[in-house]
Amino acid sequence: MHCWQTSRRTHRRIVVPDDGYDNTRALAHLVGGATGVEVVAVDLLDAAAVDQGLAGGGAALWVETPTNPLLRVADLAQLGDISRRHGAPMVVDNTVATAVLQQPARFGAATVYSLTKPAAGHSDLLLGAVVTRDAALADRLRQWRTLTGGIPGAFEAWLAARSLRTLPLRLVAQSAGALAIAHHLQHRDVVTAVHHPGLAPHRAVADRQMTGYGPLLSFEVAGGAAAADAVVAAAELIHPGTSFGGVVSSWERRARWPGESAPPGLIRLSVGVEGVADLIADVDRALAAAVG
């Protein structure tokens, strides 16, 4: 078992990804500053950096894979081995892949989800979940939830249950659409980079630990922030929006948010369940209107 169960010591350092969801790092620094927990940001694809960050004991490892918005894929088997060697609990943010496409518990991790995103998938719910096989940790989490609140109401629970019934069907369609669009964008001259778990350099790791690549892709356009904003505004079918994972396709320029580390001209596209040919036509139309 992981040291969640074998040790009750206080963890005084948390190792987090140096990319991924920016608010996760912001929250870690906020909580760390209030509690005296050191926050160490490392590249999770660099095994030596992770090893060094966990060295000395008293640490925990927070993993996000694939990351949002760059869709980088961390090797969960490798990270699980490193964390066990240091006696460090590992937590994986599995929001992008969901348990349909990736099961971090296989690698000894507890898992967190924003159910708001692909798991719920209808852009009508704010909810999260923590999943663990460790009974002692589950009891502590239930106690924390009971004492601090945040328990969902009956309607929110019904919305989540409704959504989970169609999750595998939605993710199959969304994953196929995102991969097709990613391949298409690789051949557009005005697109300078495409980020997707099914493309190099991440595909080999993704194929070992995932059964699909998820609904997200990101791409960078020539012309930077102004051009990217113009592309987002020019779409007719794809909606501008900051959430992701819904049945309606949406996109945004991620660097418009303060503190976001994404490149200025990066657009994150969340692929819904519309026809792929229609989505590709809309992307091409927006690119042509904005950047030629």
ABEGO torsion letter per residue (X at the ends): XBAAAABABBBABBBBBABEBAAAAAAAAAAAAAAGBBBBBBBAABAAAAAAAABGEGBBBBBBOBBOAAGBBBBAAAAAAAAAAAGBBBBBBAAAAEAAABBAAAAGBBBBBBAABAAAGAGABBBBBBBBABAAAAAAAAAAAAAAEGBBBAAAAAAAAAAAAAAAAAAAAAAAAAAAAAAAAAABAABABBBBAABOAAAAAAAAABABAEABBBBBBBGEAAAAAAAAAABAABBBBABBGBABBBBBBAAABBGBABBAABBBBBBBABBAAAAAAAAAAAAAAAAX
